[in-house]
Amino acid sequence: MIGVVVMVLVTGKFLASLVGYFVSGVGPVVATKAALLTAQIGEFSFVLASIGLSDAIIDDDQYSLILGIALASTLLSPLLLMADPFISPVIQRLPYLRDHMLASVDREASYGEMQDHVIICGYGRVGEALAETLIRRQLQSVVIDMNPAEVQDLQSRGVPALYGDSTAEPVLHRAGVEQARIIAVTVPNTIVALRTSRIAKELNPNLEIVVRAGRAMEMQGLRVAGASDVVQPEFEAGLEFMQHVLRHQGVSALETREIVDRRRHRFYQDDTRALAFRDDA
């Protein structure tokens, strides 16, 4: 009984909040996460239930039911947040919402006239950091992303950006892949990285391709698909921790750099990468 009531209330509150955020102009990614965060029955319900019980508006059974529902919805909140990566893409694909968002995106944009530029596939945290660095250095780049809100924001700031799938050949053509110098696939999706690398290499054999690998075991496959360089974020984070710890332990900057370079070289060149952190030899 409580489970059914909790699901109905949480779902109803999530949908009502989602609509409210959309009406106020909030983008789908932020709106979905905010609606999930506020979908639980608030702790204030305990106060209201206590007042209702003390004023004899509700009886003990009703009070227990309210407390049980509120507690269950609160415990459900972390699970709702964990589901955000799965729910958010579905929300973004809703026909009306997608059409509304795309109305503000220049879907005919083309950057085929660029020369020796960088194509960034994916505008998440990694892609954003890369794009900002290139902009500060006044190096030409084009961003390809599947989030219309991000693309619209970039275009409004004068940053070359395309809405679309980087595994689609027409999208790569519009990004000027034939004249590009580098393509950086920053999305944490191996299938996208493999397909993008293969298609981009076919369109421009001289293209340098830098991709992101989710796991070490995927690196060789990405190289076979055409990747010139493969970056494994967790390994790079480990090296950064290593540098900080060694510095605080009094190891010289030169020796630290040698250790890091040796580890990095062995990791990216050796197929037996499980040994990468075992020794300095």
N, C-alpha and C positions, 0 to 999 in steps of 0.2 A: 504493500500500500504506500509506504513512505517513499520507496524507490520510484514508483510511477509519478507521484506528486512532485518529487524533486526534479525528475527529468522534464516534466511538463513546465514547471516554473522556470527552471534554468534555461530551457530552450526558448520559452516565450520571452524571458527577460533579455536573452542574447539577441533575438531577432528584433525586439523593440529598440534596444540600444543601438544595434547596427543601423537600423533605418534612421534613427535620430542623428547618428554621426554622419551618415551619408547626406541627409538633408542640410546639415550644417556645413557641408563642403569638405569634410575630412576624407582623405584618400582611403582606398580599400584596405591597404596593409595595416595602417594605424587604426582604422575603424574596427577591423576584425579583432585585433589584439585588445583594444580598449573594451570592446563588447564582451570578450571572453573574461577579461579581468573583472568586469562589473556584473557578470551573469549570476554570481552567487547571491544567496539571500543574505543581506547585510546583517552585521552584528547588532545593529540598532533594533532588529526584530526581537532580540532577547528583552530589551528594555520595554518595548511595546507590549510584549506578551506578559511580562511581569505586572505592568500597570493594569492590563486587562484582567489578569487573575485577581489582583488585589481589589479591583472595583467590581468583581463578580460578573464581568462581561463575558468571560470564558470560564469553563470549568477545568479541572485538573487534567482530564483526558485531552482536551483541546490544547492546553498549555504544553503538555508533553509532546503532542504531535508537532506543534510549531517549533519547539526546541529541536526535535529530531530532524525535521526538514532543514532547519537553518544549519545545524551541525553537519548534516550530510552534504549540503551544497558547499559549505566551507571546505570540507575535506576533498570535494570534487574539483575545487578550483585549480590546484596544481596540474591535474590531469587535463583540464581544459587548455591550459597554457601549453602543455606538451603537444596538444593536437593542433596548435596554431599553424605550424608549417604545412599541415595537410588541408586545413580548412581555408586558409587564406587564398591559395591558388584557385580553389573552387569558387570562392566568392568573386575573385577577379574575373572569372570566366562567365559570370552571369550575363546573359545577352544584353539586357537593358543597361546594366552598369558598364559593361565593356564598351558598348556603343557610345555611351555618354562620355566616358573617359577618352575614347579615341577621337571624339569630335574636336578636342583641343590639341591633338597631335598632328603634326604635318607628316602624313603617311606617304607623301610623294617625294619627300626629301631625298636627295641623291648627292653623293660626294665623290663621284667618279673622276672629277677634275683634280683631286688632290694627288700629290706625288710624295713618295717616301714617307708616308704617314704611318701611324700606329692604329690598328683596329682593336678596340677593347670589347670583348664579348662578356657581358655581365657587369652590372653596376651595383654590386653588393659592396661590402666593406673593402674587399681587396681591389675591386675595379675602381671604386671611388678614390681610394688612396693613389692608385696609379694614374688615374685621369687628372687629379689635382696636381700631381707632380709634373706631368707633361704640360699642363696649362701654365704652371708657374715658370717652367723652362721655355715656354713659347714654342713647344714642339707640337706639330699637327697631330690630331687624333680624332677618331670617330668612335662613339659608343653605340653598341647594339644591346638592347635590353628588351625583355618581355613585359616590363612593368610600364604601362602607359603614363602613369603619374610621374615616374622618374624621367621618362623621355620628354614629356611635356615641360617639366621643370628645367631640364638641361637645355632644351630648345629655346625656352623663354630667356635663358641667360646667355644665349648665343653660342652654346657649346654644340658642336656637330653631334647629333644623336639620331638613331634610327629605332623605330619600334619594329620588332620582328625576332625571328628565330635564327640564330647564327648558323644553324645546320641547313638553312634554306639557301640555295645558290643565288636566287634573285636578290636576297637581302645582302649577301656578300658582294654581289655586283654593285649594288647601290652604295655600299661602303667603300667602293674603289679598291677591292682586293687585288686586282691585277696590277695596280700601281703602288700598293702598300709595301712597306719595308718589313713590318712586323705585325703579327696578330697575336694578341694575348687573350687566352681563354681562361677567365678567372672564375667561372661558375663551378661550384662543387658538385659537378655531375659528370661522371666518367663517360657516359654514353654521348652526351653533348660534346664533350672534349674530343672524343674519338672521331665522331662524324664531322665536326667542324674542322679538325686538323686534316682529315683525309680530303674533304671537299676543297678546302683552301689551298692545299698543296697541289691539287689537280689544276686549279685555276691559275695559280702562280707558283711554279716550281722553285723560284728563287726566294720565296717568302720565308722569313724566320718565324717559327711558331713556338710560343711559350705557353705552356699549359699548366694547370693546377691538378695535381693528383690527390685524390682522396685518401688513398692508401699506397704504401710502398710497392705492393704487388702489382699495382696497375701501371707502374712507370714504364716497364718494357713495352707493353702494348701501346702506350701513347707514343713512344718513340717509333715503333713500327708504323703507326698511322701517319707519321710525318713530323712529329714534334721535334724541334731543335733543342729545346730546353724544357725540363720538367721540374716543377717546384712542389715540394711536399710540405704544407704549412706546419704540421705538427713537428716535423723534424727541425724546421727552421726555428720554431718556438723553443725547442729543446736547446739548440745552439745559443740562442739569445740568453736563456737561463744560465747556460754554462759560462758564458762570458761574464755575466754579472757576478756569479758565485766565485769564479776564479779571481776576478778583480778584487773582491772583498777578502779573499784568502791570501792576497799579496803576490799573486802571479803577475809577472810583467805583461804589459800590453802586447809586446812582440811575441812572447811565448804563447799567450792566449790566442792571438791571431793565428799562429802556426798550428795550434791544436785544432782550432775551429776549421781552418782551411783543410787540414788533413782529414778530419771527420767528414766534412762536406764532400770532399773529393771521393772518399771511399764509398760514401752512401750512394752518391749519384752514379758512380761507375761500377760498383760491385753488385752483381746480381744477388749475392748472399747478404742482403742488407740487414738481416737480423743481427749480424755481428757488428753493426756500425758503432754501437756505443760500448763495446766490451773492453776495448783497450786503445791505447794511443799508438801502438806499433804500426 
